[in-house]
Amino acid sequence: MSLFKRKKPEEKLSFKLEMAEKMIRNRLRYATERDGDTDSVIGKNGGFNVRDGQLIVSADNRVIFRCNIEEMSVSELMSLEGVIITAPDIESGGKVRTIICYYVYYR
């Protein structure tokens, strides 16, 4: 039965790389971390970068989140104004974190 089961597009590496490329074309307005039922702001005014197979999110002139692209789970917000990233964070010792990154909107 697993022979005919397809992978979800979000689980494929090509989708994750495509989302990473889409993220680095945008600036970060602010990022929040979801911890249970609460969201707390962890950084403002930053950006995204990809280096050595890792996605780096920086804000307030510091790195707030770093993960391997292969291990991350990423999805866009329904409004297309940001992304939700869940992955083991290298900056915090491998703890699995969920952050929501909102893009700067230019008119």
C-alpha positions in Angstrom: 0.0 0.0 0.0 2.9 2.4 0.7 4.0 1.8 -2.9 1.3 4.1 -4.3 1.4 6.7 -1.5 2.8 10.0 -2.6 4.7 12.4 -0.5 3.1 15.7 0.3 4.6 18.6 -1.6 5.6 20.3 1.6 7.8 17.3 2.5 9.9 17.4 -0.6 13.3 19.1 -0.6 12.6 20.9 -3.8 9.6 22.6 -2.2 11.7 23.6 0.9 14.4 25.1 -1.3 11.8 26.9 -3.4 10.3 28.4 -0.2 13.7 29.4 1.1 14.4 31.2 -2.2 11.0 33.0 -1.9 11.8 34.0 1.7 15.2 35.6 0.9 13.5 37.9 -1.7 11.6 39.5 1.2 12.5 41.6 4.2 11.4 40.6 7.7 9.0 43.0 9.4 8.9 41.0 12.6 9.1 37.4 13.9 7.1 35.7 16.6 7.7 32.4 18.4 4.8 30.2 19.1 5.1 28.6 22.5 1.9 26.6 23.3 -1.0 29.0 23.0 1.0 32.3 23.1 3.0 34.1 20.5 5.8 36.4 21.6 7.8 38.8 19.4 11.4 37.7 19.1 12.7 40.2 16.6 12.0 43.1 14.3 13.5 44.5 11.1 15.6 41.8 9.6 16.0 39.4 6.8 16.6 35.9 5.6 19.7 34.2 4.2 20.7 30.7 3.0 24.2 29.5 3.6 25.6 26.0 3.5 22.2 24.4 3.3 20.9 26.4 6.3 18.2 29.0 6.5 19.2 31.9 8.7 16.7 34.4 10.1 18.2 37.5 11.5 16.5 40.5 13.2 17.7 43.3 15.5 21.3 42.8 14.1 21.5 39.2 15.5 20.6 35.7 14.4 17.3 34.7 15.9 16.8 31.3 14.1 19.0 28.9 12.2 18.0 25.5 10.8 18.9 23.0 8.1 16.6 23.4 5.1 16.2 19.6 4.9 14.8 19.3 8.4 12.4 22.3 8.3 8.7 22.3 7.8 7.5 25.5 6.2 4.2 26.9 5.0 2.9 30.2 3.9 0.3 32.2 5.7 -3.1 32.3 4.0 -2.6 36.1 3.5 0.8 35.4 1.8 2.3 38.1 4.2 4.7 35.6 5.8 5.7 32.1 6.7 5.5 29.6 9.5 8.7 27.7 10.1 9.1 24.6 12.4 12.5 23.1 12.8 15.3 22.2 15.2 17.0 25.5 15.9 20.8 25.3 15.8 21.1 28.6 17.7 19.2 27.2 20.7 21.0 23.8 20.8 18.7 21.8 18.6 15.4 22.6 20.3 12.4 22.4 18.0 10.9 25.8 17.6 8.0 27.3 15.6 8.4 30.8 14.4 6.1 33.0 12.3 7.9 35.5 10.1 6.0 38.5 8.7 7.2 40.2 5.6 7.6 43.9 5.0 4.8 45.1 2.7 5.8 47.7 0.2 3.0 49.8 -1.4 
